[in-house]
Amino acid sequence: MLSLGGYVLLAIATILALLAGGPDPRPSATTLAVAVAAAAWLYVGYTRLPRPRADHQARLVGFFVGVLVLASALMLLQPLFFIFMISGFFYATALRPYPVTVAGIAVTSILVNTLLTGVPVTPTAWTYYLVIIVIQTAVISAGTIIAAKVSEQNEQRRETVVRLEQALAENAGLHAQLLTQAREAGVLEERQRLAREIHDTIAQGLTGVITQLGAARQSHDRPDERDRHLANAERIARESLTEARRSVEGSMPGPLEAATLPDALRELARDWSERSGVPAQVTITGDRIRLDPEIEVTLLRTAQEALANVAKHARASRVNLTLSFMDDVVTLDVRDDGIGFDVDRPPPTTGGFGLHGMRQRVARVAGSLEVESEPDGGTAISARVPAIPSDAAPAATR
């Protein structure tokens, strides 16, 4: 409106003034010349003003004063130019702060009414004159301020929407990044799970098969002993294959599907003793409860790995496994009377994936693993895990 409104009102007023002119062309020429000057002022003072125009208030005030001067000169030449003087109301709305806006509207109202009707000469005329000016100033000022406030609020809303869209775009990017990280973490966790399960099933099973086959080769002159070792090797291979399939499927280990944890530990110790020739005793203390499947799997796998380490490294003559149910924790202690080792400087064979895998398993269920040993003093491995009942929480994925 401000960009074209002044030109439109000036053009309308000029056309009407020229049509209303008399036979003498000189007044019309003068009027036209001043109108052209007014148009040039609009172009130079407002149209060419750098944007945003509200940032150039000093130049806007000078421009506004020039508009009033030119409009007043044109009204003195032809009263019909009050139409162009009305543009002063519009240009006043661009002035800031608001007191300057109100002052510009008031001055425009005074000039319009004074140049159009003259200065009042009677009290009644003064009353009408002042009432009209006050009403014009108040109404136009109020409308200007309200429109400006609404425009500011709309601009704030627009900026808020832009910031919200930017935030949503950033959130979408973060969400995609988190999904990628979660997917990668899930893949890594699954790889680690399979690595632990393979170590606890296939690797240990193959070790048992090799041990039994070696014993069978050494018993070639004792057919009964040889057949027993071969049968053990076949049984271990079949059991390892079954456990490997369960590990890939994420199923419970076979011993825990058909028995409680204490019974599974006794069966594990019995089988291990038959293969290794080392007596293994299992002791259960405390009030037994059925634990969360993830806790039971952790304890069973820890016992398997501990016994496998005893068979490979300890040269022990006996092993004791103690499963203790306490108020809020369950502990599994595996002690042997073997050669032991220096915990601060463990040999490579005792610090491999098995012990690391045990620590990882126990840590995943918020437990802790402690290893105590010394040269010629045997080894004690103690796993401490929370005593979470099977109905307290859903089983986690192994």
WOBELLIN-V909397 format. One record per residue. N is the residue number from 0. RES is the residue in one letter. SS is DSSP state (alpha for helix, beta for strand, coil for the rest). NEAR is the number of other C-alpha atoms within 12 Angstrom. Layout:
n | res | ss | near
N | RES | SS | NEAR
N | RES | SS | NEAR
This chain:
n | res | ss | near
0 | M | coil | 15
1 | L | alpha | 23
2 | S | alpha | 23
3 | L | alpha | 18
4 | G | alpha | 24
5 | G | alpha | 36
6 | Y | alpha | 30
7 | V | alpha | 21
8 | L | alpha | 30
9 | L | alpha | 38
10 | A | alpha | 24
11 | I | alpha | 23
12 | A | alpha | 32
13 | T | alpha | 36
14 | I | alpha | 22
15 | L | alpha | 22
16 | A | alpha | 30
17 | L | alpha | 29
18 | L | alpha | 17
19 | A | coil | 20
20 | G | coil | 22
21 | G | coil | 13
22 | P | coil | 11
23 | D | coil | 11
24 | P | alpha | 14
25 | R | alpha | 14
26 | P | alpha | 20
27 | S | alpha | 24
28 | A | alpha | 19
29 | T | alpha | 22
30 | T | alpha | 35
31 | L | alpha | 29
32 | A | alpha | 20
33 | V | alpha | 28
34 | A | alpha | 38
35 | V | alpha | 21
36 | A | alpha | 24
37 | A | alpha | 38
38 | A | alpha | 30
39 | A | alpha | 22
40 | W | alpha | 29
41 | L | alpha | 37
42 | Y | alpha | 21
43 | V | alpha | 20
44 | G | alpha | 29
45 | Y | alpha | 34
46 | T | alpha | 24
47 | R | coil | 18
48 | L | coil | 22
49 | P | coil | 16
50 | R | coil | 13
51 | P | coil | 13
52 | R | alpha | 24
53 | A | alpha | 21
54 | D | alpha | 16
55 | H | coil | 20
56 | Q | alpha | 27
57 | A | alpha | 19
58 | R | alpha | 22
59 | L | alpha | 36
60 | V | alpha | 29
61 | G | alpha | 23
62 | F | alpha | 32
63 | F | alpha | 38
64 | V | alpha | 30
65 | G | alpha | 26
66 | V | alpha | 42
67 | L | alpha | 39
68 | V | alpha | 26
69 | L | alpha | 33
70 | A | alpha | 44
71 | S | alpha | 37
72 | A | alpha | 29
73 | L | alpha | 38
74 | M | alpha | 33
75 | L | alpha | 26
76 | L | alpha | 30
77 | Q | coil | 33
78 | P | alpha | 30
79 | L | alpha | 33
80 | F | alpha | 40
81 | F | alpha | 37
82 | I | alpha | 33
83 | F | alpha | 42
84 | M | alpha | 48
85 | I | coil | 39
86 | S | alpha | 39
87 | G | alpha | 45
88 | F | alpha | 42
89 | F | alpha | 31
90 | Y | alpha | 42
91 | A | alpha | 40
92 | T | coil | 38
93 | A | coil | 38
94 | L | coil | 34
95 | R | coil | 25
96 | P | coil | 20
97 | Y | alpha | 22
98 | P | alpha | 19
99 | V | alpha | 23
100 | T | alpha | 33
101 | V | alpha | 33
102 | A | alpha | 28
103 | G | alpha | 39
104 | I | alpha | 41
105 | A | alpha | 31
106 | V | alpha | 30
107 | T | alpha | 40
108 | S | alpha | 37
109 | I | alpha | 33
110 | L | alpha | 36
111 | V | alpha | 38
112 | N | alpha | 32
113 | T | alpha | 27
114 | L | alpha | 29
115 | L | alpha | 27
116 | T | alpha | 20
117 | G | coil | 18
118 | V | coil | 19
119 | P | coil | 18
120 | V | coil | 13
121 | T | coil | 11
122 | P | alpha | 11
123 | T | alpha | 11
124 | A | alpha | 17
125 | W | alpha | 19
126 | T | alpha | 15
127 | Y | alpha | 19
128 | Y | alpha | 27
129 | L | alpha | 22
130 | V | alpha | 18
131 | I | alpha | 21
132 | I | alpha | 27
133 | V | alpha | 25
134 | I | alpha | 19
135 | Q | alpha | 27
136 | T | alpha | 31
137 | A | alpha | 24
138 | V | alpha | 20
139 | I | alpha | 30
140 | S | alpha | 32
141 | A | alpha | 21
142 | G | alpha | 23
143 | T | alpha | 29
144 | I | alpha | 27
145 | I | alpha | 17
146 | A | alpha | 16
147 | A | alpha | 22
148 | K | alpha | 15
149 | V | alpha | 14
150 | S | alpha | 15
151 | E | alpha | 14
152 | Q | alpha | 14
153 | N | alpha | 14
154 | E | alpha | 14
155 | Q | alpha | 15
156 | R | alpha | 14
157 | R | alpha | 14
158 | E | alpha | 14
159 | T | alpha | 15
160 | V | alpha | 14
161 | V | alpha | 14
162 | R | alpha | 15
163 | L | alpha | 16
164 | E | alpha | 14
165 | Q | alpha | 14
166 | A | alpha | 15
167 | L | alpha | 15
168 | A | alpha | 14
169 | E | alpha | 14
170 | N | alpha | 16
171 | A | alpha | 15
172 | G | alpha | 14
173 | L | alpha | 15
174 | H | alpha | 15
175 | A | alpha | 14
176 | Q | alpha | 14
177 | L | alpha | 15
178 | L | alpha | 15
179 | T | alpha | 14
180 | Q | alpha | 15
181 | A | alpha | 16
182 | R | alpha | 14
183 | E | alpha | 14
184 | A | alpha | 14
185 | G | alpha | 17
186 | V | alpha | 14
187 | L | alpha | 14
188 | E | alpha | 20
189 | E | alpha | 22
190 | R | alpha | 17
191 | Q | alpha | 24
192 | R | alpha | 28
193 | L | alpha | 28
194 | A | alpha | 26
195 | R | alpha | 35
196 | E | alpha | 41
197 | I | alpha | 31
198 | H | alpha | 31
199 | D | alpha | 40
200 | T | alpha | 36
201 | I | alpha | 29
202 | A | alpha | 27
203 | Q | alpha | 34
204 | G | alpha | 34
205 | L | alpha | 27
206 | T | alpha | 26
207 | G | alpha | 37
208 | V | alpha | 30
209 | I | alpha | 23
210 | T | alpha | 29
211 | Q | alpha | 32
212 | L | alpha | 27
213 | G | alpha | 20
214 | A | alpha | 27
215 | A | alpha | 26
216 | R | alpha | 19
217 | Q | alpha | 17
218 | S | coil | 18
219 | H | coil | 17
220 | D | coil | 12
221 | R | coil | 14
222 | P | alpha | 15
223 | D | alpha | 13
224 | E | alpha | 20
225 | R | alpha | 21
226 | D | alpha | 21
227 | R | alpha | 22
228 | H | alpha | 30
229 | L | alpha | 28
230 | A | alpha | 21
231 | N | alpha | 30
232 | A | alpha | 29
233 | E | alpha | 23
234 | R | alpha | 21
235 | I | alpha | 32
236 | A | alpha | 27
237 | R | alpha | 20
238 | E | alpha | 26
239 | S | alpha | 29
240 | L | alpha | 26
241 | T | alpha | 23
242 | E | alpha | 32
243 | A | alpha | 31
244 | R | alpha | 21
245 | R | alpha | 24
246 | S | alpha | 31
247 | V | alpha | 24
248 | E | alpha | 17
249 | G | coil | 23
250 | S | coil | 23
251 | M | coil | 32
252 | P | coil | 37
253 | G | alpha | 27
254 | P | alpha | 28
255 | L | alpha | 31
256 | E | alpha | 17
257 | A | alpha | 13
258 | A | coil | 19
259 | T | coil | 25
260 | L | alpha | 39
261 | P | alpha | 36
262 | D | alpha | 23
263 | A | alpha | 28
264 | L | alpha | 36
265 | R | alpha | 29
266 | E | alpha | 25
267 | L | alpha | 35
268 | A | alpha | 37
269 | R | alpha | 24
270 | D | alpha | 28
271 | W | alpha | 35
272 | S | alpha | 27
273 | E | alpha | 22
274 | R | alpha | 36
275 | S | alpha | 33
276 | G | coil | 21
277 | V | coil | 27
278 | P | beta | 27
279 | A | beta | 34
280 | Q | beta | 28
281 | V | beta | 29
282 | T | beta | 23
283 | I | beta | 25
284 | T | beta | 19
285 | G | coil | 18
286 | D | coil | 17
287 | R | coil | 21
288 | I | coil | 28
289 | R | coil | 24
290 | L | beta | 32
291 | D | coil | 29
292 | P | alpha | 32
293 | E | alpha | 37
294 | I | alpha | 42
295 | E | alpha | 43
296 | V | alpha | 41
297 | T | alpha | 46
298 | L | alpha | 49
299 | L | alpha | 44
300 | R | alpha | 44
301 | T | alpha | 45
302 | A | alpha | 46
303 | Q | alpha | 42
304 | E | alpha | 40
305 | A | alpha | 44
306 | L | alpha | 47
307 | A | alpha | 41
308 | N | alpha | 36
309 | V | alpha | 41
310 | A | alpha | 34
311 | K | alpha | 23
312 | H | alpha | 27
313 | A | alpha | 33
314 | R | coil | 25
315 | A | coil | 29
316 | S | coil | 21
317 | R | beta | 28
318 | V | beta | 37
319 | N | beta | 35
320 | L | beta | 36
321 | T | beta | 31
322 | L | beta | 38
323 | S | beta | 30
324 | F | beta | 28
325 | M | coil | 20
326 | D | coil | 17
327 | D | coil | 18
328 | V | beta | 26
329 | V | beta | 39
330 | T | beta | 36
331 | L | beta | 44
332 | D | beta | 36
333 | V | beta | 43
334 | R | beta | 38
335 | D | beta | 39
336 | D | coil | 28
337 | G | coil | 29
338 | I | coil | 24
339 | G | coil | 29
340 | F | coil | 29
341 | D | coil | 20
342 | V | alpha | 22
343 | D | alpha | 13
344 | R | alpha | 14
345 | P | coil | 20
346 | P | coil | 16
347 | P | alpha | 14
348 | T | alpha | 18
349 | T | alpha | 28
350 | G | coil | 21
351 | G | coil | 17
352 | F | alpha | 24
353 | G | alpha | 33
354 | L | alpha | 35
355 | H | alpha | 24
356 | G | alpha | 29
357 | M | alpha | 43
358 | R | alpha | 32
359 | Q | alpha | 26
360 | R | alpha | 41
361 | V | alpha | 35
362 | A | alpha | 23
363 | R | alpha | 26
364 | V | coil | 31
365 | A | coil | 21
366 | G | coil | 29
367 | S | beta | 26
368 | L | beta | 32
369 | E | beta | 26
370 | V | beta | 31
371 | E | beta | 23
372 | S | beta | 27
373 | E | coil | 22
374 | P | coil | 19
375 | D | coil | 16
376 | G | coil | 20
377 | G | coil | 29
378 | T | beta | 36
379 | A | beta | 33
380 | I | beta | 36
381 | S | beta | 33
382 | A | beta | 42
383 | R | beta | 35
384 | V | beta | 38
385 | P | beta | 31
386 | A | coil | 34
387 | I | coil | 28
388 | P | beta | 24
389 | S | coil | 20
390 | D | coil | 13
391 | A | coil | 16
392 | A | coil | 14
393 | P | coil | 14
394 | A | coil | 22
395 | A | coil | 20
396 | T | coil | 25
397 | R | coil | 33
